[in-house]
Amino acid sequence: MASNDRGSVLYVEDDADIAAMTIEMLSETYEVEHAADGEAALRLALQRRYDVMIVDRRLPGMDGVAFIAAVRNARITTPILMLTALGAVDDRVSGLDAGANDYLVKPFDYDELLARLRALRRAFRAEGRRRQLGDWTFTPDSQAIYDPSGFRITLTTTESALLELLSDSPEHVFSREEILSSVFPDGESTNSVDTYVHYVRRKSTPHIIDTVRARGYRAGNPS
């Protein structure tokens, strides 16, 4: 589900009654995709991009904390609001440690939920969409990448567009043809893809982009 003016939400909740009411409320403001368990939610999170995620702590199978940890391990930086039970301090702590940005105690007021989501999205935008590629930080809005020591390296528009595409879906292997159609204007050849991969690696580290033999390229995990 691509982002749009309404914003997109991945909502993970196994209680059907709570989910139905919350989806109805959220749908007034957001495009909502619902998953009833952590495994289904993780498949969606790895395949699609959302503006924010709302995740219940206690889920069947993969619980909320495990889901959040898996999302962060996949280098997905989407803001996450975790829902916890009243008084469950350990749940909140473990969720935040796993990578949640905020939590809300159940039962909650819908106005507060919407306010928390707005705050999370504002904070995420204010950070300039920082994306972690291992120990390196990529900031698409400023077309720059920072090495582990914090040294800033400026990218060209095309270099930044290439790295943004790969980091949008870090687990996906992009073919040269996919990259060509998304990043380069008409008339370019797939050789241009290889050339700009070389440029980005030369400016940063060879491990910033992985080559997948006979398939294409994906975002790397450099140290």
N, C-alpha and C positions, 0 to 999 in steps of 0.2 A: 504494500500500500504506500504510494508516494505521498509526500507531504503536500498539502494544499492550503488555501487561505483559512479553511476551517480548522486545520490542524488534525493530526492523526494520533490515535491512542491504541496501544495494545493493552487490553484489560484482562487480567488473569484472576479468575474467581471460580471456585467449584460449587458454591451454593447457588442453585438455580434461581431462587426467589430474589436473593440479594443482587445477583447478576442482572436479572431482568429489569429491576427498578433502576439500578445504576446505569445500565446501558441506555435506558429511556432518557434519563436525565442528561447523560454525557452527549447523547446524539443531538441535542439542541445546539451544541457548540462544536463538537468534534466528529470526525469520521472514526467509528469505533470498530475494532476487531476484537472478538472475545475468544478466549481459550479457557477450558475448564480444568486443565492440569498443566504441570510444568513442562512435560515432554512436548505436548502440542504447542505450547507457547514458545518454547525454544526453537522449534522448527520454523515458526512464523518469524521470530526475531532474527534468525540467521538468513532468511530469504528476503525480508522486506525491511523498509526503513520507516520508523515511526518518530513522531515529535516527542512523545513521552510514553512511559509505560506505568501502569498501575498493577501491582502484584500483591496478592494476598500471601501472608506468611505461611499459613498452614494449607497445603495443597496435597492431594493424593499423589503417590509416586514421588516424583521430584518436587520437593517443597520449594517455597519461595526463595529461601536463602540460597539453595543449590542452583536454582534458575538464575538468580542475579549473578552469582559467581561465574556461571557458565557464560552468561552474556558478556561480562567484563573480560573473561579469559579470551573471548572471541574478538576483543578490542572494539566492542560496540559501546559508544559513549552516550547513547540516548539517556536523558534524565529518567530516573526510576523513583516512583513513590511506592513505598511498601505499606500495606495495611496490616496492623497487628491487633491482637486482643488487648482489652483493657488490663493494665497492670503487668503485661508480659515484657518486663524490662529486658530480659535476656534475648527475647526475640528481636527487639529493636536494635540492641547492640550488635547482635550477629548479622542482622540485615545491613546495617550501616557499614560494618567491617567488610561485608561481602561486596559492597559497592553501591548500595542504595543511596540516593541523594537526600531523601527525606522519608518520614514515616507519618502515618495518621492512624489514630487509635479508633477501633470499631467499638460501638456504633459511632458514625461520624455524621456531621451535618454536610449536606451537599454543597452549600455555599462555601464552606471551608475547603472542601475537596477541590472545587473549581479555583478557589484562590490559591491553594497550594500548587496546582498545576500551572497557573499563570506565573507564579513566582519561579517555579523550576524552569520554565521555558525562557523567562527573562534572564535568569542567571546563566543559562546555557548559551543564549545569544550573546550575552555580555562577554563571555569567555572567548568569543570569536571562533566558535566551533573547533576547539582544540581536539586533535585526534592523536592518540598515542600509537606509534609504530615502534614497538619495543621500547627502548630507552630514548627514542627520538620523538619530538613533538612537531606535528604538522598543523599549520594554521591556514586553511584555504582562503579565508577572507583577506589576509594580508600577503598571500602568496609567498610564504616563508616556511622554512623548516629549521628546527633548533636541535643541535646535537646534545648528547647527554650532559655536557658542561654548561649548556644554555647559550652557546654561540649561535647567532642568527645567520642563516644562509638564505639569500633571496632567490626565488624561482621565477622563471618567465611564466607568462600566462599559460602557454601550452604545457610546460613542465608541471605547473600547479594543477591544471585540469586533468592531466594524466594521473597524478598522485591522488587527486580527489576521487576520481572514478574508482581506482583500486581500493582506497581506504573506505569508500562507501559500503563496500561488501567485501570485507577482508578475507572471508573464507572462500570466496568465489574465484575460480580461475577464468580470467578473461582471455578469449582468443584475440589474435591480432586484428581480426575483422571486427570484433565487438569494440575494441579500443579505437580502431580507425573511424568507425561510424559515430562514436560518441565524442571523440576529442578533436579529430582533425577535419578540416574543411574538405569539400569535394575536390578531387583531383590529386590528393595525396595517395601514396601507396603504402603497403604494409611495411616497407622498409623504413618509413618515417617513424613507425611505432618503435622499432628496434633502436633507431637513432636517438629518440627522446628518452627511452629507457636508459640508454647509455649516458645521456646528459645528466639525468637525475642521479644515477649512481655515482657519476664522477664528481658531482657537487656534494654528495653526502657520503654514502657508503654503499658498496656493492650489494649489501644485504637488505637495503631498503625496499627492493623489489625482487621477488623470487621468480626465477624461470622454472616453469613446469614443462618438462620435456614433452614435445609433440603436442602441447595443448595451448600454452601461452604464458601469461604473467598473472601474478597476484601480489598483494601487499606483503612485504616481508616483516620480520620481527627482529630488527637489528639491536645489538647491544652497543 
